[in-house]
Amino acid sequence: MHAPKGKPPNLWPTLIFALLTSMPWAIACGPTPPEPKPPIDPSVVSCADYCRHIRDELHCPQGAPTKKGASCEVVCGNVENSGYVQNARACSMRAQTCAAVSACEE
């Protein structure tokens, strides 16, 4: 067979029509937004979760070991067991900055 002679057909209108008719489906079938995190119950926030958040996610100084080498988890446990200080772990877990963590712990 021989190729047809003359000007090739203009495929742009067909391509544009296909894109415009398929885009709403692509948008509607796209990923769903993540569900918001439920409120944090302070009785459920463990020292490990608290320390991971302030040390590994926010890189706050409160998450670093003390000068004597006690880890954040040890300090948190001591605070929890002391009964003298109320640990605001739930507030700190919602914090997005180290300044906000400090404000929770004042």
Secondary structure, DSSP 8 states (H G I E B T S, - for coil): -----S-----HHHHHHHHHHHHHHHHHTS-----------TTT--HHHHHIIIIIIS--GGGS--TT---HHHHHHHHHHHSSS---HHHHHH-SSHHHHHHHT-
